[in-house]
Amino acid sequence: MTLLVTYFCLFGLSIVAVQKGVQAEECIFQKLDGRDADFCRGGLEVLYPELGDVGCSYIPECSQYRMQISKEWSSPNVRYQKADRDKQYVLIMVDPDAPSRANPKYRYWRHWLVINIRGADLKIGRVQGRVLTDYIRPTPPPHSGYHRYQFQIYEQPEYEAIALSTEEAASSGSWNMESFVDQFRLGAPVASTHFLTKHYRD
């Protein structure tokens, strides 16, 4: 009888320990607020494996998500359901906080630039077009705090030959995004969003 009682006590403690472990691994997805939240407009979605839409949120440190987004996962699906099927779009992804938000001397760091994206593809999250800058994973330096990774969608003017200059193509850092947008008459973005993350070991 004593052995049976001891068994059930140990079994009960094991269940409690497992439950506490599960609770410790639960992810808390914190949404952005204030000025950071104001950047999110137009219903743009950025979808990574396991996480789903990370727009307007912090990347949680649980389940090694920050490590995976920096070292393992390839480009996300970017979905803009309000896209006009008959138009083409430009996608720009940048980090305005390079090397840190407190000292962004390399703003903007270009992480992805795609033109000629058909509206029909963008509506379903398929980024297919002419790639001017291949996707670069978010890799904030250690101890540099949170970085914003911004995604912006622009309607592409018809008959506009969009390209990076030789100098722009040679380096992703210190990119004059505003000048690029003005040069090719992109206007204001029709949708934008971003997520915040920091070095996965911080």
C-alpha positions in Angstrom: 0.0 0.0 0.0 2.9 2.3 0.9 4.6 1.6 -2.4 1.3 2.4 -4.3 0.9 5.7 -2.5 4.5 6.6 -3.2 4.0 5.7 -6.9 1.0 8.0 -7.3 2.7 10.8 -5.5 5.7 10.7 -7.8 3.4 10.4 -10.8 1.5 13.4 -9.7 4.7 15.4 -9.2 5.8 14.4 -12.7 2.6 15.8 -14.2 3.0 19.1 -12.3 6.6 19.3 -13.6 5.6 18.7 -17.2 2.8 21.2 -16.9 5.3 23.8 -15.5 7.7 23.0 -18.4 4.9 23.5 -21.0 4.0 26.8 -19.4 7.6 27.9 -19.5 7.8 27.2 -23.2 4.6 29.0 -24.1 5.2 31.9 -26.4 3.9 35.4 -25.8 3.4 37.3 -29.0 3.6 41.0 -28.0 2.1 43.4 -30.4 3.7 46.7 -31.2 2.2 49.9 -29.9 2.7 53.7 -30.2 4.6 55.0 -33.2 5.8 51.5 -34.1 2.2 50.4 -34.4 1.4 53.4 -36.6 3.7 52.1 -39.3 1.4 49.1 -39.9 -1.1 50.1 -42.5 -3.1 48.5 -45.3 -3.4 44.9 -44.0 0.0 43.7 -45.2 1.0 40.2 -43.9 4.4 38.8 -43.5 4.3 35.0 -42.9 7.1 32.8 -41.6 7.0 29.1 -40.9 5.5 28.2 -37.5 5.0 31.9 -36.6 2.4 32.9 -39.2 1.9 36.6 -39.7 4.6 38.5 -37.7 3.5 41.9 -38.8 3.3 44.6 -36.1 4.8 42.3 -33.5 8.0 41.4 -31.6 9.6 38.1 -32.5 9.5 36.0 -29.3 12.6 34.4 -28.0 10.9 31.1 -27.2 11.3 28.0 -29.4 14.5 29.6 -30.9 12.3 31.7 -33.2 14.8 34.6 -33.2 17.6 32.2 -34.1 15.6 30.5 -36.9 14.5 33.8 -38.4 18.2 34.9 -38.5 19.9 31.7 -39.5 17.5 29.1 -40.9 14.3 30.4 -42.5 14.3 31.6 -46.1 12.2 34.5 -47.4 8.7 34.8 -46.0 5.4 34.9 -47.9 4.2 38.5 -48.2 0.5 38.8 -48.7 -1.5 41.9 -49.7 -5.0 40.8 -50.2 -6.1 44.3 -51.4 -3.8 44.1 -54.4 -5.2 44.8 -57.8 -4.8 41.7 -60.0 -4.1 43.8 -63.1 -1.3 45.9 -61.5 2.3 45.3 -60.7 3.9 46.1 -57.4 7.3 46.7 -55.8 8.4 45.2 -52.5 11.0 46.8 -50.3 12.3 45.3 -47.1 14.8 47.4 -45.0 16.4 47.7 -41.6 16.3 51.4 -40.6 18.2 50.6 -37.4 21.7 49.6 -38.7 23.8 49.2 -36.7 21.4 50.2 -33.9 18.2 52.2 -33.4 20.2 54.6 -31.2 22.8 55.1 -33.8 21.4 54.3 -37.3 24.4 55.5 -39.3 24.0 52.8 -41.9 20.2 53.5 -42.5 18.7 52.0 -44.6 20.1 48.5 -44.8 18.4 46.9 -47.8 17.3 43.3 -47.1 15.0 42.6 -50.1 13.9 44.4 -53.2 11.6 42.8 -55.8 9.9 44.6 -58.7 7.3 43.4 -61.3 5.2 41.5 -58.8 1.8 40.7 -60.2 -1.1 41.7 -58.1 -2.6 38.3 -58.6 0.4 36.7 -57.0 0.7 39.3 -54.2 -2.9 38.6 -53.2 -2.0 35.0 -52.3 1.4 35.8 -50.7 3.6 34.7 -53.6 6.5 37.1 -54.2 7.4 36.5 -57.8 9.0 39.1 -59.9 12.4 40.5 -60.8 14.7 40.4 -57.8 17.0 43.4 -57.6 18.2 42.4 -54.1 18.1 38.8 -52.9 16.5 38.3 -49.5 18.9 38.8 -46.6 17.8 37.3 -43.3 17.4 39.7 -40.3 20.7 39.6 -38.5 20.8 42.3 -35.8 24.3 42.6 -34.2 24.8 41.4 -30.6 23.9 44.0 -28.0 22.4 46.4 -30.5 18.8 46.1 -29.1 15.7 45.6 -31.1 15.8 46.3 -34.9 12.8 47.1 -37.0 12.5 45.1 -40.2 10.2 47.1 -42.5 8.2 45.8 -45.5 6.6 48.3 -47.9 4.5 47.6 -50.9 4.3 50.2 -53.7 2.2 50.3 -56.9 4.6 50.1 -59.8 4.2 52.8 -62.4 3.6 51.5 -65.9 6.5 51.6 -68.3 8.9 52.6 -65.5 12.3 50.9 -65.9 13.3 50.3 -62.3 16.9 49.4 -61.4 19.6 49.9 -58.9 22.6 51.9 -59.8 26.0 50.2 -59.9 26.9 51.9 -56.6 23.6 50.8 -55.0 23.9 47.2 -56.2 27.4 47.0 -54.7 26.3 47.5 -51.1 23.1 47.0 -49.2 24.0 49.5 -46.4 23.4 53.2 -46.2 20.9 53.0 -49.0 19.0 56.1 -49.9 15.6 54.6 -50.0 13.7 57.9 -50.3 15.8 58.9 -53.3 15.1 55.5 -55.0 11.3 55.9 -54.4 11.4 59.5 -55.8 13.5 58.6 -58.8 11.1 55.9 -60.0 7.9 57.8 -59.0 6.7 55.1 -56.6 4.8 57.5 -54.4 3.6 56.5 -51.0 3.4 52.8 -50.1 -0.1 51.3 -50.4 0.7 49.0 -47.4 3.4 48.6 -44.9 4.3 46.6 -41.8 7.2 45.6 -39.7 8.4 43.3 -37.0 11.0 43.8 -34.3 13.7 41.4 -33.3 17.1 41.4 -31.7 20.2 39.1 -31.7 19.1 35.6 -30.7 21.7 35.4 -27.9 20.9 38.6 -26.2 
